[in-house]
Amino acid sequence: MPNADRIQPYVRNPFYWQYRGRPVLLLGGSREDNLFQIPDIAEHLALLAAVGGNYVRCTMSSRDPGDVWPFERDPRTGLYDLARPGIAYWDRFRRFLDLTAAHDIIVQIEMWDRFDFAREPWQENPYNPRNNVNYTEAESGLKPEITTHPGRRESAFFRTVPALENNTVVLPYQCQQVDALLDISLPYDHVLYCMDNETNESPEWGRYWSETIKRRADEAGVTVCTTEMWDDHDLLGPEHAHTLDHPELYDFVDVSQNNHQVGFEHWQKPQEIRDRIAASGRLRPMNCVKIYGANTGQYGTTRDAQERFWRNVFGGLASSRFHRPPSGLGLAPIAQAHIRSMRTLTSAFDLFAAEPHTDLVSMRSRNEAYCIAHPGTAYAVFFPDGGDVRLNVFDAGERALTVRWLEIRASRWSGDPVTVSAPLGSLRLVTPTEEGYWAALVTVET
């Protein structure tokens, strides 16, 4: 079957992904979000793959120095011609998809990045009526000056679809751009589609593009998965309901904005969403394509980012990726160490048969330890900064237990496995050092 190998929800546990018929945990980090635009893309992807990464974000953005826009210029006027696709732009995109495919790296595309359509980037954007030969301000309804944050929703660019303003001047060019992207990307089997970067626009905007992508995929005889990324930092807010309540429209849920939360609250919100998805009867992956946090940024510290990476995975999310600097760790050595360690742990632990089970951990402070487990078979416990807790292993019965400790920042097992017993169903876990990032792997002997 031609679609069997494509990225899609894992048939045995749709909270996760499968690729080429096998379950896969998506882990990543990169120094940019619009990776297809960077000059040393081949080397950067090779490094990601070497440390165990297999997941990147791809905003179709052009606002950084050295980037190109998706249209050619009119040779007579020097202005952009929206009817002429940009050769360099699409060549870069095609090469990027070739390189990621060669490394089995899953790509999550974001079709529209609102930060390209306001403030300074809007002054250079081809869609600005001052910058193209195709329409005027009066004809398009687009303001040539937008000085506010895009969250203020001043741009009519995001209201062109028929269910909103039905802008028949601008919408055809938007559709041509999306068609060009899909002509290139649909034949690849490793691409996920997100409509926007942290939008707060009308849900009708995202609905139009998701339906467009699905229609084009149907015509091509392939299956694709789509989602929307909302701006609200609270996953329980009304914006996110437009994804959660519409599995027929969105095949997975992006929860990246939860990475503005810290500590136990960062863990708890996705658990409530996971329960809501489970109650709907239609399980879907929950992706986290950007983890905020770096001492150089403003959305949490370097420690926050490291904790968030592990809480995401131990919380049952299908992907976890460090955001670009300065707001994230990117693919810095710290991020590399955490990706390596997560691969080390999950190579010895069947994540896809497990569920979040911090309820099995007692005598813990609020942010001391987090658990994911297949009770009676195996348990993994993450400690953000050392700890001393009790793990409920009652389902293991009287069988012996093996405990291994993973020193996360060193990406290595610490010491030899130790066989222990827990006759009363409670196992004490004390990290080898009082501080530091640790993970315990507890397996039940058969």
N, C-alpha and C positions, 0 to 999 in steps of 0.2 A: 504494500500500500504506500503511495507516494507521501502521505502525511504522517506515517507512523514514526518517522525519525525527527519530526519537527519539535521544537520546544512547545510543551503543552503541560497542563496539570497532570501530575502523576496518577495513574489509574488506580493504584492501591491506596493512595493517601493524597487527595487533591489539595491539601494544604501546601504541598510541595510541587516542584517541577520535575518533569522527566525530559530527557534529551537523548535522541537516538535510542529510545526504548528503555533507558535506565534512569532511575531517580538521581537527581543532582541538586546539591546545595550550592547556591550562587553566592560567591564571596568576591569582593573587589575593593579597589582603591585606585585612583588615578589623579594626576596633577591638574587635569582639566576636565570639564564636562563635555565640551564639543571636541572630543578627541580627534575626530577626523580632520580637524584643521591644524593640528600641531605638526611641525616638520619631522620630528624623530619618532613618529608613531610606531614604526616597526620595533625599535628598541624598547619603547615603553611597554608595549604589549608583551614582548618577550620576557621582560622582567616580571610583569604581573603573572604570567603563566608559570614562570620558574618558581615563584613562591607559593603557588597553589591557587592563584586567583583565576576566576573564570566568568567575570561579570563586570561590565562597564556601562556607564551612562553616556548617552549621546544626544545632547541638546542640539538641535539644528540651528545653532546660533552663529552670528557673524560679527559680534560687537567688539571683539578683542583685537589688539594690534596684530597685523599679519593675516587676519582672516579675510576670506573673500565672501561676497554675497551671491545668492543663487540666480543672478541674472547678468546678462551681458550689457555693455553700454552701447548706445547708439553712436556710430562713428561720426556722424555729422554734428551732434550736439554735445556729446560727452555725458549725456544723461542716460540713466538705465532704461532699457526696453524690457518691460515685464513679459513680453511675448517671446523673448529669447532666453532660454535656460542658460545659466552660467556654466561654461565648460569646465573651468578649474574647480568650481564648487562641487559639481557632481562627480568629477574624476576623483577628487579627494574622498568623497563619500564611498564610491565604489571600491577604491583601494582599501579603505578602512574595513569594509565588510569582508573583503577577501582575506585580509590579515587576521581579523577576529575569527573568521571561519577556520582558518588554518590552525589556530590555537584552541579551538572549541570554546571560545569566549562568547558568552551570551551578551547581546546588545539590547539595552532598553532605550529606545528612541523617545525623545520628547519633541513632538511635531512643532509646537509653537512656544517660544520663550518670551514671555511678556516684557522682559527687560530689554529686548531689542526694539520695542515699540513705544518707548517713552524717553524723555530726558535726552542726554547727549547721544545715545545710539540712534534715536529716531532722526536726528539731524543727518545721519549718513545712510539711513535705511532706504532702499530703493522704493518701498511702498509709499514713502512720504511724497505727496504730490509735487513738491519742489524738485524731486530728484529723478523723475521719470518722464518719458515722452507720451505716456498712455492716458493720463487724465489730469485734470486740474483739481484744486481744492473744492471748487463749486460742484464739479461733476462727481467727485468721489465721496464728498462728505467727510474727508479726513483732515484733521487739523495739522498744519505744518509745524506748529509749536505745541509740545506737550511737556510741561516743566514739572508736573507732579509725579509722585510715585505711581507705578502702574496699578497698584492696588486701589487707587482712587477711581479707576475705571473711566478715565477720560477719553480713551481711544475708541473710536467707532470701528476700528479694525476688527475687534472681537464681537461685533454685532452684525456682521454682514449676512449671516445665514438666513434662509427663508423664514424660519420661525421667529426671527428677531426683526432686523430692519430690511432684510431682503435686498441687499445692496448689489444690484446687477452690474455695477461698474467694476467694483473691486473683487467680488467673489469669484468671477471666472479666472482671475489671475491667481488667486489663492488655490483654486482647484487645480490649475495647471501645475503649480508648484508641488502640490501633494501627489498628483499623477506622476510627475517626474520622479519623486522619491519612491513611490510604489513600483514604478517600472523597474527600478534598480533593486529594491529591497525584497519584494515578494518572492523571487526565486530562492532566496537564502532561507535556511531552516532554523537560524539561531537568533531571530529578531523578535522582540516584544515591542508593542506600540503604546506609548502614553501620549495623551492629547496635548498636555500643557505642562509648563513648569509653574507649580504652586498658584493656580488660578483662583480667582474669586468671581469670575464672570458667570453669566447665566449658564445653567446646565445644558441649555439648548445648543450652545456653541460646541461643547465637547460631544454631545450626542450626534450632531451633524457629521463631525469628522470620524467618529467611531463607526457610524453606519456607512460612511463612504469607504473606509478601509475594509470593512467586512464585505461590502458589496464587491469591491475590486478583487478581494481575495477569493470570493466565491466564483467570480468570473474566471479567475486563473486556476481554479481547482485546488486551492491550498487553504489550510486552516491557519488563522492568526489569533493572537490574544491581545486584547486592548484594555486600557485602564485610563483613569484621570487622576491627576495629582492636585489636590485642593490646598488652599493656603492656610486654612484653619489649623492652628497648632493643637487643638483639642479634637481627638479622633471621634469623640461622641457628639461633636457639633453638627449642625444641620447640613453643612456643605457635604460632608463625607457620606451622608445618607443617599446622595445622588448616585454614588457608586455602590454602596452596600445594598441598597434596595433594588438594584437593577442588574442582576447577574446575566440577563439576556443581552445587555448592552456592553457590560464590562466583565471580562473573564478573570481578572485578578484585581487586588486592592493594593494601592500604593499607600503606605503608612509613614512615609519619610518625615512628614512634619512632626510626628511624635518625637523626633529626636531633638526637639526643643525642651522636652521634659527631662528631668534628672531623677536619679535614685529609684526608689520603689515605684513612684508614679510612672516613670518611663516603662517599667515592666507591666504595671497594672492595666493601663489603657488598652494595649493590644490584646490582653487577655479577655477584656470585655468585648472587643470587636470579634475575636476568635469565637467566643461563645455565641455572639449574635449570628455569625456566619454559620456555625454549626446548627443553630436552631432553625435556620432558613431551609435546611435540607439540601443546599447546594454548596458544597465545600469549594473554596477557591484559595489560591496562594495569596499570601500577604507579602508584598515586597517592600524592602527599604533600600532605595537607590542612593540615598545620601545621608551619612551620619555626620551631623555637625559636631564641632568640638575641637578646639586647638587653642593653645595659649596665645596665638597670634590673631585670633578672631574674636567675635563678640557673641557667639552662640554656645557657650560652654567651654570648658577647659580641655586640655589634652587628656586628662584623666577621664573626664566625662565621655569623650569619644571612645576610649578603650572599653569602658564599662558598657556603653551602649552597644558596641559591636557584639559583645557576648550575651547581653540580655536579649538582644534581638533573636539570636539563634536559639538560646535556651527558652525563649518565649514562643517558639514554634514558627517564626517567620521564615519564609522561603529564600530570602536573600538579605545580605547585609554588606553595604559598601561604604567606605570612608569617602566623605566629601572632599572636594579639591581645597587646597590652601587658598587664602589664609583662614577660611572658615572651617576647614577640616584637615585631617592628617594626610590626605591624598595617598600616595604610595611611598611615604617616607619610611625609613627603617623600622620605626615603631609599628606602623601599619603592616609592614611585611612580616614582622614577628608574630603579630596576632593572626594573620591569615595562615601562616605556616602552622601555628599551634592549633588552630581550629581544624585544619586538615589532619593533623596528627591525632587529635581526639576523635574526630568522626570516622577515621579509618579503623578505629577500634571499637566504635559504638554505632549501633544501627539507629541513626537519627530518625529515619523515615518510619520506623515502627514505634517511636516514642512520642510522648506528649508532655507539655509543660506540667510540672508537678512540684512547685515550690511549697504546696500544701504539705508535702512529706517532710519538710525541714522544720524542726522546732528548736527552741532555745536560740533563736536568731534575732539579731537586731534588724532594723527595718531594711537596710541595704547590705546585709552581711553575706547572704548566700542565696543562690537560685538553682533550681533543679529541673532537669528534664529527664524523663524516665520511661522505661517499659517495666512497670512494677513486676517483681518476681523474676526478672531476667537481667536487667542492667539499669544503672542509675548514673547520671553525670551531675556534678554539683560545681557551680562556678562561684569563686570567692573574689570579689573585687579588690579586697585589701586584707588578706588573711582572715582567719576566723576559727571558731570552735562551736560546732552545732551538733544536733542529733538528727540522724536520717532514719525515717520510718521504713524498715525493710521487712515488715511483717509478712508481705506476700512471698518472701523468699523461704518462709518456713524455717526448718532446721538446717537447711543446706549451708555449706561454707561459702564465704564471700571473699573475693579478691579485690584489694584496694590498690590503685595506682595513682600517683600524683604527677600532674603535668605542670611544670614550671613554665608559665605562659610566655613571659618576656624572653626566656632563653630558648623557647621552642624545643623542649626536651622533657622526657620522663625523668623524674627525680627518684633515684634509687630503684630497687627491685620491687616487683609486686609482692604484697603481703597478704597472706591468707588469714582471715579473722572469722569470728562467729558472732552472732547477735541473737542469743537464745530468747531474749525478750522482745525481739523485733525492733530494737533501737540500736543504731550504730553511731558511735561517737566519731566525728570527723574533725580533726585538728590539723590545720595547714602546717607544713614543715617549717615555715617561718611565720612570725607574727604579722608581717606585712607582705605586700606584693600580690600579684595576680596569680591565682592558682585554680586548677580544676581537678576534682577527684573523679575517678572512674571506678565505680563499684560494680562488679560483675558477679552473678550468682553461678556457682559451679553446678554443672549438670550431673 
